[in-house]
């Protein structure tokens, strides 16, 4: 009897061990581990491609100095459809400010001194009738982005423009403006990116057209 019970016990242990082996050391366990690792890598890659803006990078070397001839002394760069610019307002001029928006009756919640910091000015030239341009500004620090509908380029830096003009929609760090030309002739649109309350930092400016 003792030998029979011992034999049954050995057989029972052997069967139980075989049942557990596939789940403990089988290929499926290794595959799950590899899949998790791959998923983490994919997630990191997707996150990196959301925005290439680097708040710690030095963008001063790739941000042009203002100045482009008569009437364009304040302009950092002209814009084109599809542009993605990584710039900083550090080193920019201070032309447009509270007085400009007071003149255009577009002060919103601004108080005198809010726009005393450095700014960058961009011009989109020749927006055709019925066409639209959208400019988006993603920034590391609080920025005040605005636009003015310009006439000929000789008055681009006029700080008391005839307008119209206004401010971008969104938050201080992610804001967008879409302008549709309803006029019969091409127009120039001026875009201004300024540090709010004197702040300086990097930003990404994207341009798309329809």
C-alpha positions, 0 to 999 in steps of 0.5 A: 500500500505504501509503495502504491501511494508513493507511486501515485504521488509521484505521477500526480506531481509530474502531471502538475509540473507539466501543466505549469511549464507553458505558462511559466516559461513558455514563448507567450510570456517572453512575447508579452514582455517584448510587446510591452517594451515595444509599446513604451518605445512607440509611446515615447516616439509619438510624444516627441513628434507632438511638438519640437519646441525646446524651451531650453535650447538657444534659438537666438542664432536661428532668429534673424535680426530685425530689419528689412529695408525702409518700412520694414525695420521692425520685421524679423522675417517674412512668412510663407505657407508651410513655415515652421519657425523656432524663434525667440523674442530675446533680442527683438525690438519694442515698437508695438505696445499698449499705445498701438492697441489703445489707438486701434481700440483693441486694448482688451485686458491690457494695461500700460506696461504689459507689452514693454518687453521685446517683440518679433514682427512677421509679415505675410505678403500678398494674401489673395482674395478669398484665401486664408492664412492661419498662424499658430504660436506655441510658446514656453513663456507667456506671449501676446500674439497679435495681428494688423492688416497692413497696406503697402509694406512701407508702413509695416512698422507704423505703430499707429496703424489704420488697422484693422487689428486684433489679438490671437485666440487661445491661451498665452502659450498656445494661440492661433489667428486665422485671417481670411481676405475678403477684399478684392485685392491682395493684402499684407498681414502683420503678425506680432509675437511679444513677451507678456509683461516683459517675459522672454523665451522660445516659441514655435510659429506655424503657418498654414494656408487655404 
